[in-house]
Amino acid sequence: ECAPIGPPIFEWIIAKVLRKKIIYDFDDAIWLTDKINESALEKFIRQRSKIKTICKWSYKVSCGNAFLTNYAKQFNPNSIINPTTIDTENLHNPTLYPRKKESKKISIGWTGSHSTLKYLSEIENVLFKLESTFPQVSFALIADKPLAMKLKRYDFIKWSKETETSDLSNIDIGIMPLPDDEWSKGKCGFKALQYMAMGIPCVASPVGVNTTIIDHGLNGFLASTTEEWLFYLTQLINNEHMRETFGAEGRKKVVNVYSVHSNSDNFLKLFT
């Protein structure tokens, strides 16, 4: 993060001149890009080939999932999975943020940055059909920028660090669509973890670590096709008990596997 562009000058100074141990951490496939039309100039400026070099120079490499770890291990055997973690006690804790919403209304929600808004286009038609079928259903978008959508019942909620968790608490069903490509396999499922930590059932694409985080049919659903997205979201819309059960199981999974507390020892081992 010192220098996201250009060659690894700072890392070379730290590792080779100052002789300091580097713990290199990343939770995206940063040696790749999801920009289809990236110019040759930008590729040159980005110098993504430096990632393997920094891995080689590092004392240890901390990776957010198995896909990233398998890449790093090609250059450094001391590469470990250090999954994205959630503060389930002081932040993403549903007991701290009780829901403030009409009981009969059902909100399908998504949270993220503008760089991933494009993934929503894959299921916009699904959301439109659900809105047309169920008058009690609306869509909530929590992001730093709005997205033009053909939905009628669509609420844009400006993302802020101070209100994100309370905004999430008013969502009934969380979604995380992703394309099945190499870049997406590097994603670490933060959206799904946020939903689940808040006791919100999640429907996500079965891409990368999502298949590890979500236990299909137990704490959420994995949907590949338009038909599957429609089917699983409809099930959750129609079944309040399922939403509550999946939400409780999802939070239990995050607390036991992806919480700050459950990963403390794993994190501290990076410094031994």
CYANA upper distance limits for C-alpha pairs under 8 A (distance plus 0.5 A):
  2 CYS  CA     10 PHE  CA      7.85
  3 ALA  CA      8 PRO  CA      8.04
  3 ALA  CA     10 PHE  CA      8.07
  4 PRO  CA     46 ARG  CA      7.45
  5 ILE  CA     45 ILE  CA      6.23
  5 ILE  CA     46 ARG  CA      5.03
  5 ILE  CA     47 GLN  CA      6.97
  6 GLY  CA     44 PHE  CA      8.35
  6 GLY  CA     45 ILE  CA      5.93
  6 GLY  CA     46 ARG  CA      6.18
  6 GLY  CA     47 GLN  CA      5.99
  7 PRO  CA     47 GLN  CA      6.52
  7 PRO  CA     50 LYS  CA      6.83
  8 PRO  CA     12 TRP  CA      6.64
  8 PRO  CA     50 LYS  CA      6.66
  8 PRO  CA     54 ILE  CA      7.73
  9 ILE  CA     13 ILE  CA      6.84
 10 PHE  CA     14 ILE  CA      6.72
 11 GLU  CA     15 ALA  CA      6.46
 11 GLU  CA     54 ILE  CA      7.37
 12 TRP  CA     16 LYS  CA      5.94
 12 TRP  CA     17 VAL  CA      7.58
 12 TRP  CA     57 TRP  CA      8.46
 13 ILE  CA     17 VAL  CA      5.32
 13 ILE  CA     18 LEU  CA      6.64
 14 ILE  CA     18 LEU  CA      5.50
 14 ILE  CA     19 ARG  CA      6.61
 14 ILE  CA     20 LYS  CA      6.13
 14 ILE  CA     21 LYS  CA      8.33
 14 ILE  CA     22 ILE  CA      8.17
 15 ALA  CA     19 ARG  CA      5.29
 15 ALA  CA     20 LYS  CA      5.75
 15 ALA  CA     21 LYS  CA      7.01
 15 ALA  CA     22 ILE  CA      7.35
 15 ALA  CA     57 TRP  CA      6.92
 15 ALA  CA     58 SER  CA      8.02
 16 LYS  CA     20 LYS  CA      8.28
 21 LYS  CA     58 SER  CA      7.05
 21 LYS  CA     59 TYR  CA      5.87
 22 ILE  CA     57 TRP  CA      7.92
 22 ILE  CA     58 SER  CA      5.23
 22 ILE  CA     59 TYR  CA      5.81
 22 ILE  CA     60 LYS  CA      7.37
 23 ILE  CA     58 SER  CA      6.44
 23 ILE  CA     59 TYR  CA      6.33
 23 ILE  CA     60 LYS  CA      5.51
 23 ILE  CA     61 VAL  CA      6.18
 23 ILE  CA     62 SER  CA      7.54
 23 ILE  CA    270 LEU  CA      7.87
 24 TYR  CA     54 ILE  CA      8.07
 24 TYR  CA     55 CYS  CA      7.43
 24 TYR  CA     58 SER  CA      6.80
 24 TYR  CA     59 TYR  CA      8.47
 24 TYR  CA     60 LYS  CA      6.95
 24 TYR  CA     61 VAL  CA      5.23
 24 TYR  CA     62 SER  CA      6.49
 25 ASP  CA     61 VAL  CA      6.32
 25 ASP  CA     62 SER  CA      5.00
 25 ASP  CA     63 CYS  CA      6.38
 26 PHE  CA     30 ILE  CA      8.14
 26 PHE  CA     62 SER  CA      7.08
 26 PHE  CA     63 CYS  CA      5.94
 26 PHE  CA     64 GLY  CA      7.07
 27 ASP  CA     63 CYS  CA      6.31
 27 ASP  CA     64 GLY  CA      5.07
 27 ASP  CA     65 ASN  CA      7.86
 27 ASP  CA     68 LEU  CA      7.91
 27 ASP  CA     84 THR  CA      8.13
 27 ASP  CA    186 GLY  CA      7.47
 27 ASP  CA    187 LYS  CA      7.25
 27 ASP  CA    188 CYS  CA      6.76
 28 ASP  CA     64 GLY  CA      8.04
 28 ASP  CA     68 LEU  CA      7.84
 28 ASP  CA    183 TRP  CA      8.19
 28 ASP  CA    186 GLY  CA      5.38
 28 ASP  CA    187 LYS  CA      5.97
 28 ASP  CA    188 CYS  CA      7.70
 29 ALA  CA     33 THR  CA      8.10
 29 ALA  CA     68 LEU  CA      6.96
 29 ALA  CA    182 GLU  CA      8.36
 29 ALA  CA    183 TRP  CA      6.28
 29 ALA  CA    184 SER  CA      8.46
 29 ALA  CA    185 LYS  CA      8.21
 29 ALA  CA    186 GLY  CA      5.17
 29 ALA  CA    187 LYS  CA      7.82
 30 ILE  CA     48 ARG  CA      7.63
 30 ILE  CA     51 ILE  CA      7.98
 31 TRP  CA     48 ARG  CA      5.48
 31 TRP  CA     49 SER  CA      6.97
 31 TRP  CA     51 ILE  CA      6.54
 32 LEU  CA     48 ARG  CA      7.65
 32 LEU  CA    183 TRP  CA      6.92
 33 THR  CA    183 TRP  CA      6.95
 34 ASP  CA    183 TRP  CA      6.56
 38 GLU  CA     42 GLU  CA      7.02
 38 GLU  CA     43 LYS  CA      7.46
 39 SER  CA     43 LYS  CA      6.87
 40 ALA  CA     44 PHE  CA      6.69
 41 LEU  CA     45 ILE  CA      6.69
 42 GLU  CA     46 ARG  CA      6.47
 43 LYS  CA     47 GLN  CA      6.82
 43 LYS  CA     48 ARG  CA      7.96
 49 SER  CA     53 THR  CA      7.76
 50 LYS  CA     54 ILE  CA      6.67
 51 ILE  CA     55 CYS  CA      6.73
 52 LYS  CA     56 LYS  CA      6.81
 52 LYS  CA     72 ALA  CA      7.61
 52 LYS  CA     75 PHE  CA      6.77
 53 THR  CA     57 TRP  CA      6.91
 53 THR  CA     75 PHE  CA      8.30
 54 ILE  CA     58 SER  CA      6.60
 55 CYS  CA     60 LYS  CA      8.39
 55 CYS  CA     61 VAL  CA      7.04
 55 CYS  CA     72 ALA  CA      6.91
 55 CYS  CA     75 PHE  CA      6.50
 55 CYS  CA     76 ASN  CA      6.46
 56 LYS  CA     75 PHE  CA      5.73
 56 LYS  CA     76 ASN  CA      5.96
 58 SER  CA     76 ASN  CA      8.13
 59 TYR  CA     78 ASN  CA      7.76
 60 LYS  CA     76 ASN  CA      8.00
 60 LYS  CA     78 ASN  CA      5.58
 60 LYS  CA     79 SER  CA      6.28
 60 LYS  CA     80 ILE  CA      8.33
 60 LYS  CA    270 LEU  CA      7.30
 61 VAL  CA     72 ALA  CA      7.63
 61 VAL  CA     76 ASN  CA      7.90
 61 VAL  CA     78 ASN  CA      6.81
 61 VAL  CA     79 SER  CA      4.96
 61 VAL  CA     80 ILE  CA      6.85
 62 SER  CA     69 THR  CA      8.21
 62 SER  CA     79 SER  CA      6.45
 62 SER  CA     80 ILE  CA      5.86
 62 SER  CA     81 ILE  CA      6.58
 62 SER  CA     82 ASN  CA      6.14
 62 SER  CA    270 LEU  CA      8.19
 63 CYS  CA     68 LEU  CA      6.22
 63 CYS  CA     69 THR  CA      5.91
 63 CYS  CA     72 ALA  CA      8.46
 63 CYS  CA     79 SER  CA      7.63
 63 CYS  CA     80 ILE  CA      6.57
 63 CYS  CA     81 ILE  CA      5.43
 63 CYS  CA     82 ASN  CA      5.93
 63 CYS  CA     83 PRO  CA      7.49
 64 GLY  CA     68 LEU  CA      7.20
 64 GLY  CA     69 THR  CA      8.07
 64 GLY  CA     81 ILE  CA      6.20
 64 GLY  CA     82 ASN  CA      5.68
 64 GLY  CA     83 PRO  CA      4.83
 64 GLY  CA     84 THR  CA      6.30
 64 GLY  CA    188 CYS  CA      6.35
 65 ASN  CA     69 THR  CA      6.77
 65 ASN  CA     81 ILE  CA      6.04
 65 ASN  CA     82 ASN  CA      7.54
 65 ASN  CA     83 PRO  CA      6.42
 65 ASN  CA    186 GLY  CA      7.74
 65 ASN  CA    187 LYS  CA      8.45
 65 ASN  CA    188 CYS  CA      6.74
 65 ASN  CA    209 VAL  CA      7.04
 66 ALA  CA     70 ASN  CA      6.50
 66 ALA  CA     81 ILE  CA      6.83
 66 ALA  CA    209 VAL  CA      8.28
 67 PHE  CA     71 TYR  CA      7.10
 67 PHE  CA    185 LYS  CA      7.13
 67 PHE  CA    186 GLY  CA      6.63
 67 PHE  CA    208 GLY  CA      7.92
 68 LEU  CA     72 ALA  CA      6.83
 68 LEU  CA    186 GLY  CA      6.50
 69 THR  CA     73 LYS  CA      6.51
 69 THR  CA     79 SER  CA      6.54
 69 THR  CA     80 ILE  CA      6.68
 69 THR  CA     81 ILE  CA      6.67
 70 ASN  CA     74 GLN  CA      7.39
 71 TYR  CA     75 PHE  CA      8.29
 72 ALA  CA     76 ASN  CA      6.52
 72 ALA  CA     77 PRO  CA      8.32
 72 ALA  CA     79 SER  CA      6.67
 73 LYS  CA     77 PRO  CA      5.42
 73 LYS  CA     78 ASN  CA      7.60
 73 LYS  CA     79 SER  CA      6.13
 82 ASN  CA    263 ASN  CA      8.37
 82 ASN  CA    266 ASN  CA      7.40
 82 ASN  CA    267 PHE  CA      7.20
 83 PRO  CA    188 CYS  CA      7.76
 83 PRO  CA    258 TYR  CA      7.34
 84 THR  CA    188 CYS  CA      6.87
 84 THR  CA    189 GLY  CA      8.25
 84 THR  CA    190 PHE  CA      7.25
 84 THR  CA    258 TYR  CA      7.23
 85 THR  CA    258 TYR  CA      5.35
 85 THR  CA    259 SER  CA      5.46
 85 THR  CA    260 VAL  CA      5.92
 85 THR  CA    263 ASN  CA      7.88
 86 ILE  CA     92 HIS  CA      7.46
 86 ILE  CA    193 LEU  CA      7.70
 86 ILE  CA    194 GLN  CA      7.75
 86 ILE  CA    197 ALA  CA      7.96
 86 ILE  CA    254 VAL  CA      8.03
 86 ILE  CA    258 TYR  CA      6.73
 86 ILE  CA    259 SER  CA      5.20
 86 ILE  CA    260 VAL  CA      6.23
 87 ASP  CA     91 LEU  CA      6.04
 87 ASP  CA     92 HIS  CA      6.41
 87 ASP  CA     93 ASN  CA      8.43
 87 ASP  CA    259 SER  CA      6.36
 87 ASP  CA    260 VAL  CA      6.00
 87 ASP  CA    261 HIS  CA      8.42
 88 THR  CA     92 HIS  CA      5.32
 88 THR  CA     93 ASN  CA      5.72
 88 THR  CA    197 ALA  CA      6.85
 88 THR  CA    254 VAL  CA      8.40
 88 THR  CA    255 VAL  CA      6.94
 88 THR  CA    259 SER  CA      6.55
 88 THR  CA    260 VAL  CA      7.91
 89 GLU  CA     93 ASN  CA      6.13
 91 LEU  CA     96 LEU  CA      8.37
 91 LEU  CA    165 THR  CA      7.55
 92 HIS  CA    165 THR  CA      6.85
 92 HIS  CA    194 GLN  CA      7.38
 92 HIS  CA    197 ALA  CA      6.31
 92 HIS  CA    198 MET  CA      6.19
 93 ASN  CA     97 TYR  CA      7.41
 93 ASN  CA    197 ALA  CA      7.20
 93 ASN  CA    198 MET  CA      6.26
 94 PRO  CA     98 PRO  CA      6.66
 94 PRO  CA    169 SER  CA      7.33
 94 PRO  CA    197 ALA  CA      8.25
 94 PRO  CA    198 MET  CA      5.52
 94 PRO  CA    199 GLY  CA      7.24
 97 TYR  CA    165 THR  CA      8.00
 97 TYR  CA    166 SER  CA      6.12
 97 TYR  CA    169 SER  CA      6.71
 98 PRO  CA    169 SER  CA      7.28
 99 ARG  CA    169 SER  CA      6.04
 99 ARG  CA    170 ASN  CA      5.81
100 LYS  CA    170 ASN  CA      6.85
101 LYS  CA    105 LYS  CA      8.04
101 LYS  CA    170 ASN  CA      6.90
104 LYS  CA    136 GLN  CA      7.26
105 LYS  CA    136 GLN  CA      5.39
105 LYS  CA    137 VAL  CA      6.70
105 LYS  CA    138 SER  CA      8.23
106 ILE  CA    136 GLN  CA      6.38
106 ILE  CA    137 VAL  CA      5.33
106 ILE  CA    138 SER  CA      6.93
106 ILE  CA    171 ILE  CA      8.09
106 ILE  CA    172 ASP  CA      6.42
106 ILE  CA    173 ILE  CA      8.40
106 ILE  CA    237 ILE  CA      7.60
107 SER  CA    137 VAL  CA      6.31
107 SER  CA    138 SER  CA      5.53
107 SER  CA    139 PHE  CA      6.07
107 SER  CA    140 ALA  CA      7.00
107 SER  CA    170 ASN  CA      7.92
107 SER  CA    171 ILE  CA      5.64
107 SER  CA    172 ASP  CA      5.70
107 SER  CA    173 ILE  CA      6.98
108 ILE  CA    137 VAL  CA      7.75
108 ILE  CA    138 SER  CA      6.78
108 ILE  CA    139 PHE  CA      5.40
108 ILE  CA    140 ALA  CA      6.69
108 ILE  CA    171 ILE  CA      6.60
108 ILE  CA    172 ASP  CA      6.51
108 ILE  CA    173 ILE  CA      5.26
108 ILE  CA    174 GLY  CA      6.35
108 ILE  CA    175 ILE  CA      7.73
109 GLY  CA    139 PHE  CA      6.16
109 GLY  CA    140 ALA  CA      5.08
109 GLY  CA    141 LEU  CA      6.37
109 GLY  CA    142 ILE  CA      8.12
109 GLY  CA    168 LEU  CA      8.40
109 GLY  CA    171 ILE  CA      6.19
109 GLY  CA    172 ASP  CA      7.95
109 GLY  CA    173 ILE  CA      6.66
109 GLY  CA    174 GLY  CA      5.46
109 GLY  CA    175 ILE  CA      6.81
110 TRP  CA    140 ALA  CA      6.98
110 TRP  CA    141 LEU  CA      5.72
110 TRP  CA    142 ILE  CA      6.66
110 TRP  CA    174 GLY  CA      6.40
110 TRP  CA    175 ILE  CA      6.17
110 TRP  CA    176 MET  CA      7.50
110 TRP  CA    191 LYS  CA      8.41
111 THR  CA    141 LEU  CA      6.58
111 THR  CA    142 ILE  CA      5.05
111 THR  CA    143 ALA  CA      6.30
111 THR  CA    191 LYS  CA      7.24
112 GLY  CA    116 THR  CA      7.17
112 GLY  CA    117 LEU  CA      7.80
112 GLY  CA    142 ILE  CA      7.08
112 GLY  CA    143 ALA  CA      5.81
112 GLY  CA    144 ASP  CA      8.27
112 GLY  CA    191 LYS  CA      7.77
113 SER  CA    117 LEU  CA      7.25
113 SER  CA    143 ALA  CA      5.91
113 SER  CA    144 ASP  CA      6.42
113 SER  CA    145 LYS  CA      8.09
114 HIS  CA    118 LYS  CA      8.41
114 HIS  CA    143 ALA  CA      7.07
114 HIS  CA    144 ASP  CA      6.72
114 HIS  CA    145 LYS  CA      6.34
116 THR  CA    120 LEU  CA      8.42
117 LEU  CA    121 SER  CA      8.30
117 LEU  CA    147 LEU  CA      7.68
118 LYS  CA    122 GLU  CA      8.45
119 TYR  CA    123 ILE  CA      8.47
119 TYR  CA    177 PRO  CA      6.53
119 TYR  CA    178 LEU  CA      6.34
119 TYR  CA    179 PRO  CA      7.71
120 LEU  CA    124 GLU  CA      6.61
120 LEU  CA    177 PRO  CA      7.00
121 SER  CA    125 ASN  CA      8.45
122 GLU  CA    177 PRO  CA      7.66
123 ILE  CA    127 LEU  CA      6.90
123 ILE  CA    177 PRO  CA      7.80
123 ILE  CA    226 THR  CA      7.65
123 ILE  CA    229 TRP  CA      8.33
124 GLU  CA    128 PHE  CA      6.65
124 GLU  CA    149 MET  CA      7.89
124 GLU  CA    150 LYS  CA      8.48
125 ASN  CA    129 LYS  CA      6.63
126 VAL  CA    130 LEU  CA      6.73
126 VAL  CA    226 THR  CA      7.20
126 VAL  CA    229 TRP  CA      7.51
126 VAL  CA    230 LEU  CA      6.59
127 LEU  CA    131 GLU  CA      6.57
127 LEU  CA    139 PHE  CA      8.19
127 LEU  CA    151 LEU  CA      8.11
128 PHE  CA    132 SER  CA      6.70
128 PHE  CA    150 LYS  CA      7.73
128 PHE  CA    151 LEU  CA      6.29
129 LYS  CA    133 THR  CA      6.62
130 LEU  CA    134 PHE  CA      6.34
130 LEU  CA    137 VAL  CA      7.74
130 LEU  CA    230 LEU  CA      7.98
130 LEU  CA    234 THR  CA      8.12
131 GLU  CA    135 PRO  CA      6.85
131 GLU  CA    136 GLN  CA      8.44
131 GLU  CA    137 VAL  CA      6.19
131 GLU  CA    138 SER  CA      6.97
131 GLU  CA    151 LEU  CA      7.95
131 GLU  CA    152 LYS  CA      8.40
131 GLU  CA    153 ARG  CA      7.88
137 VAL  CA    153 ARG  CA      8.24
138 SER  CA    153 ARG  CA      5.47
138 SER  CA    154 TYR  CA      6.49
138 SER  CA    155 ASP  CA      8.30
139 PHE  CA    151 LEU  CA      8.48
139 PHE  CA    153 ARG  CA      6.82
139 PHE  CA    154 TYR  CA      5.36
139 PHE  CA    155 ASP  CA      6.74
140 ALA  CA    154 TYR  CA      6.44
140 ALA  CA    155 ASP  CA      5.30
140 ALA  CA    156 PHE  CA      6.53
140 ALA  CA    157 ILE  CA      7.60
140 ALA  CA    171 ILE  CA      8.02
141 LEU  CA    146 PRO  CA      8.14
141 LEU  CA    154 TYR  CA      8.12
141 LEU  CA    155 ASP  CA      6.68
141 LEU  CA    156 PHE  CA      5.41
141 LEU  CA    157 ILE  CA      6.41
142 ILE  CA    156 PHE  CA      6.72
142 ILE  CA    157 ILE  CA      5.27
142 ILE  CA    158 LYS  CA      6.40
142 ILE  CA    159 TRP  CA      5.92
142 ILE  CA    164 GLU  CA      8.16
142 ILE  CA    167 ASP  CA      8.24
143 ALA  CA    156 PHE  CA      8.11
143 ALA  CA    157 ILE  CA      7.13
143 ALA  CA    158 LYS  CA      6.11
143 ALA  CA    159 TRP  CA      5.26
144 ASP  CA    158 LYS  CA      6.12
144 ASP  CA    159 TRP  CA      5.62
144 ASP  CA    160 SER  CA      8.31
145 LYS  CA    158 LYS  CA      7.58
146 PRO  CA    156 PHE  CA      6.66
146 PRO  CA    158 LYS  CA      8.44
157 ILE  CA    167 ASP  CA      8.36
159 TRP  CA    163 THR  CA      7.81
159 TRP  CA    164 GLU  CA      6.57
160 SER  CA    164 GLU  CA      6.17
163 THR  CA    167 ASP  CA      6.48
164 GLU  CA    168 LEU  CA      6.63
165 THR  CA    169 SER  CA      6.82
166 SER  CA    170 ASN  CA      7.68
167 ASP  CA    171 ILE  CA      8.03
168 LEU  CA    195 TYR  CA      7.92
168 LEU  CA    198 MET  CA      8.11
169 SER  CA    198 MET  CA      7.16
171 ILE  CA    200 ILE  CA      7.67
172 ASP  CA    200 ILE  CA      6.48
172 ASP  CA    201 PRO  CA      7.76
172 ASP  CA    243 ARG  CA      8.09
173 ILE  CA    200 ILE  CA      6.29
173 ILE  CA    201 PRO  CA      5.85
173 ILE  CA    202 CYS  CA      6.36
173 ILE  CA    203 VAL  CA      8.11
173 ILE  CA    236 LEU  CA      8.10
173 ILE  CA    243 ARG  CA      8.17
174 GLY  CA    192 ALA  CA      7.94
174 GLY  CA    195 TYR  CA      6.47
174 GLY  CA    200 ILE  CA      6.94
174 GLY  CA    201 PRO  CA      6.70
174 GLY  CA    202 CYS  CA      5.13
174 GLY  CA    203 VAL  CA      6.87
175 ILE  CA    192 ALA  CA      8.07
175 ILE  CA    202 CYS  CA      6.10
175 ILE  CA    203 VAL  CA      5.45
175 ILE  CA    204 ALA  CA      6.14
176 MET  CA    191 LYS  CA      7.19
176 MET  CA    192 ALA  CA      7.18
176 MET  CA    202 CYS  CA      8.03
176 MET  CA    203 VAL  CA      6.89
176 MET  CA    204 ALA  CA      4.95
176 MET  CA    205 SER  CA      6.95
177 PRO  CA    204 ALA  CA      5.91
177 PRO  CA    205 SER  CA      5.57
178 LEU  CA    184 SER  CA      7.10
178 LEU  CA    204 ALA  CA      8.10
178 LEU  CA    205 SER  CA      6.09
178 LEU  CA    207 VAL  CA      7.40
179 PRO  CA    184 SER  CA      7.05
179 PRO  CA    205 SER  CA      8.16
179 PRO  CA    207 VAL  CA      8.03
180 ASP  CA    184 SER  CA      6.94
180 ASP  CA    185 LYS  CA      7.86
180 ASP  CA    207 VAL  CA      6.32
181 ASP  CA    185 LYS  CA      6.92
182 GLU  CA    186 GLY  CA      7.35
183 TRP  CA    187 LYS  CA      7.77
184 SER  CA    207 VAL  CA      7.41
184 SER  CA    208 GLY  CA      7.33
185 LYS  CA    207 VAL  CA      6.53
185 LYS  CA    208 GLY  CA      4.67
185 LYS  CA    209 VAL  CA      7.50
186 GLY  CA    208 GLY  CA      7.27
186 GLY  CA    209 VAL  CA      8.46
187 LYS  CA    208 GLY  CA      7.44
187 LYS  CA    209 VAL  CA      7.57
188 CYS  CA    208 GLY  CA      8.38
188 CYS  CA    209 VAL  CA      6.52
188 CYS  CA    210 ASN  CA      8.18
189 GLY  CA    193 LEU  CA      6.71
189 GLY  CA    209 VAL  CA      6.83
189 GLY  CA    210 ASN  CA      6.36
189 GLY  CA    213 ILE  CA      7.97
190 PHE  CA    194 GLN  CA      6.59
191 LYS  CA    195 TYR  CA      6.82
192 ALA  CA    196 MET  CA      6.58
192 ALA  CA    202 CYS  CA      6.85
192 ALA  CA    204 ALA  CA      8.00
192 ALA  CA    210 ASN  CA      8.10
192 ALA  CA    213 ILE  CA      8.25
193 LEU  CA    197 ALA  CA      6.38
193 LEU  CA    213 ILE  CA      8.12
193 LEU  CA    254 VAL  CA      7.11
193 LEU  CA    258 TYR  CA      8.22
194 GLN  CA    198 MET  CA      6.88
195 TYR  CA    199 GLY  CA      6.98
195 TYR  CA    200 ILE  CA      5.44
195 TYR  CA    201 PRO  CA      7.29
195 TYR  CA    202 CYS  CA      7.04
196 MET  CA    200 ILE  CA      5.63
196 MET  CA    201 PRO  CA      6.68
196 MET  CA    202 CYS  CA      7.34
196 MET  CA    247 GLY  CA      6.71
196 MET  CA    250 GLY  CA      5.13
196 MET  CA    251 ARG  CA      5.49
196 MET  CA    253 LYS  CA      8.50
196 MET  CA    254 VAL  CA      7.28
197 ALA  CA    250 GLY  CA      7.16
197 ALA  CA    251 ARG  CA      4.93
197 ALA  CA    252 LYS  CA      8.31
197 ALA  CA    254 VAL  CA      6.33
197 ALA  CA    255 VAL  CA      7.79
198 MET  CA    247 GLY  CA      8.10
198 MET  CA    251 ARG  CA      7.01
199 GLY  CA    244 GLU  CA      8.09
199 GLY  CA    246 PHE  CA      8.19
199 GLY  CA    247 GLY  CA      4.44
199 GLY  CA    248 ALA  CA      5.93
199 GLY  CA    249 GLU  CA      8.33
199 GLY  CA    250 GLY  CA      6.76
199 GLY  CA    251 ARG  CA      5.75
200 ILE  CA    243 ARG  CA      7.82
200 ILE  CA    244 GLU  CA      8.32
200 ILE  CA    246 PHE  CA      7.98
200 ILE  CA    247 GLY  CA      5.12
200 ILE  CA    248 ALA  CA      8.45
200 ILE  CA    250 GLY  CA      7.93
201 PRO  CA    219 ASN  CA      6.95
201 PRO  CA    220 GLY  CA      5.92
201 PRO  CA    243 ARG  CA      6.33
201 PRO  CA    244 GLU  CA      8.20
201 PRO  CA    246 PHE  CA      5.83
201 PRO  CA    247 GLY  CA      5.19
201 PRO  CA    250 GLY  CA      7.37
202 CYS  CA    219 ASN  CA      8.03
202 CYS  CA    220 GLY  CA      5.42
202 CYS  CA    221 PHE  CA      6.97
203 VAL  CA    220 GLY  CA      6.27
203 VAL  CA    221 PHE  CA      5.24
203 VAL  CA    222 LEU  CA      6.24
203 VAL  CA    223 ALA  CA      7.24
203 VAL  CA    229 TRP  CA      8.17
203 VAL  CA    232 TYR  CA      7.94
203 VAL  CA    233 LEU  CA      7.74
204 ALA  CA    210 ASN  CA      7.55
204 ALA  CA    221 PHE  CA      7.00
204 ALA  CA    222 LEU  CA      5.56
204 ALA  CA    223 ALA  CA      6.48
205 SER  CA    210 ASN  CA      7.61
205 SER  CA    222 LEU  CA      5.93
205 SER  CA    223 ALA  CA      5.66
205 SER  CA    224 SER  CA      6.21
206 PRO  CA    210 ASN  CA      6.29
206 PRO  CA    211 THR  CA      5.89
206 PRO  CA    222 LEU  CA      5.74
206 PRO  CA    223 ALA  CA      6.88
206 PRO  CA    224 SER  CA      7.02
207 VAL  CA    211 THR  CA      6.96
208 GLY  CA    212 THR  CA      8.39
209 VAL  CA    213 ILE  CA      6.77
210 ASN  CA    214 ILE  CA      6.36
211 THR  CA    215 ASP  CA      7.65
211 THR  CA    222 LEU  CA      7.98
213 ILE  CA    253 LYS  CA      8.44
214 ILE  CA    219 ASN  CA      6.83
214 ILE  CA    220 GLY  CA      6.36
214 ILE  CA    221 PHE  CA      7.56
214 ILE  CA    222 LEU  CA      7.93
214 ILE  CA    250 GLY  CA      8.26
215 ASP  CA    219 ASN  CA      6.23
215 ASP  CA    220 GLY  CA      6.87
215 ASP  CA    221 PHE  CA      7.89
216 HIS  CA    220 GLY  CA      6.03
216 HIS  CA    221 PHE  CA      5.26
216 HIS  CA    222 LEU  CA      6.45
217 GLY  CA    221 PHE  CA      6.18
218 LEU  CA    246 PHE  CA      6.57
218 LEU  CA    249 GLU  CA      7.44
219 ASN  CA    245 THR  CA      7.95
219 ASN  CA    246 PHE  CA      4.59
219 ASN  CA    247 GLY  CA      6.89
219 ASN  CA    248 ALA  CA      8.14
219 ASN  CA    249 GLU  CA      5.62
219 ASN  CA    250 GLY  CA      5.24
220 GLY  CA    246 PHE  CA      6.45
220 GLY  CA    247 GLY  CA      8.46
220 GLY  CA    250 GLY  CA      7.77
221 PHE  CA    232 TYR  CA      7.16
223 ALA  CA    228 GLU  CA      5.68
223 ALA  CA    229 TRP  CA      5.79
223 ALA  CA    232 TYR  CA      7.99
224 SER  CA    228 GLU  CA      6.80
224 SER  CA    229 TRP  CA      7.61
225 THR  CA    229 TRP  CA      6.79
226 THR  CA    230 LEU  CA      6.72
227 GLU  CA    231 PHE  CA      6.56
228 GLU  CA    232 TYR  CA      6.50
229 TRP  CA    233 LEU  CA      6.47
230 LEU  CA    234 THR  CA      6.40
231 PHE  CA    235 GLN  CA      6.76
232 TYR  CA    236 LEU  CA      6.93
233 LEU  CA    237 ILE  CA      6.62
234 THR  CA    238 ASN  CA      6.60
235 GLN  CA    239 ASN  CA      6.57
236 LEU  CA    240 GLU  CA      7.40
236 LEU  CA    242 MET  CA      6.86
236 LEU  CA    243 ARG  CA      6.30
239 ASN  CA    243 ARG  CA      7.02
240 GLU  CA    244 GLU  CA      6.79
241 HIS  CA    245 THR  CA      6.56
242 MET  CA    246 PHE  CA      6.36
243 ARG  CA    247 GLY  CA      6.41
244 GLU  CA    248 ALA  CA      6.67
245 THR  CA    249 GLU  CA      6.70
246 PHE  CA    250 GLY  CA      6.39
247 GLY  CA    251 ARG  CA      6.73
248 ALA  CA    252 LYS  CA      6.76
249 GLU  CA    253 LYS  CA      6.74
250 GLY  CA    254 VAL  CA      6.88
251 ARG  CA    255 VAL  CA      6.60
252 LYS  CA    256 ASN  CA      6.62
253 LYS  CA    257 VAL  CA      6.41
253 LYS  CA    258 TYR  CA      7.87
254 VAL  CA    258 TYR  CA      5.13
254 VAL  CA    259 SER  CA      6.27
255 VAL  CA    259 SER  CA      5.42
255 VAL  CA    261 HIS  CA      8.36
255 VAL  CA    262 SER  CA      7.51
256 ASN  CA    262 SER  CA      6.49
257 VAL  CA    262 SER  CA      6.44
257 VAL  CA    263 ASN  CA      7.80
258 TYR  CA    262 SER  CA      7.05
258 TYR  CA    263 ASN  CA      7.27
259 SER  CA    263 ASN  CA      6.82
260 VAL  CA    264 SER  CA      6.54
263 ASN  CA    267 PHE  CA      6.68
264 SER  CA    268 LEU  CA      6.68
265 ASP  CA    269 LYS  CA      6.75
266 ASN  CA    270 LEU  CA      7.81
267 PHE  CA    271 PHE  CA      8.49
268 LEU  CA    272 THR  CA      7.85
